[in-house]
Amino acid sequence: MKKLKNCTIRAAATKSTVFVDECENCVFELSCHQLRIHNTYGSTFGIFVTSKAIIEDCNRVKFKQYSFEY
């Protein structure tokens, strides 16, 4: 996901990596193997990650409990 603004993203679980770049004021609900967040600010993440989250060059990001249900 790249260059999103003022969005809510609720994605189904994936066994691969999710890459978030240059997003602004968004809400994400993500379940994945690895999460990479770059150049993102003012966003909230509800995550379940089986490996690790990598966060680089971000500002004002928040994390909360993953709460997506099918």
Sequence and secondary structure as in RCSB ss.txt:
>XXXX:A:sequence
MKKLKNCTIRAAATKSTVFVDECENCVFELSCHQLRIHNTYGSTFGIFVTSKAIIEDCNRVKFKQYSFEY
>XXXX:A:secstr
 BS BS EEE    SSEEEEES BS EEEEEEEEEEEES BS EEEEEEEEEEEEES BS EEEE     
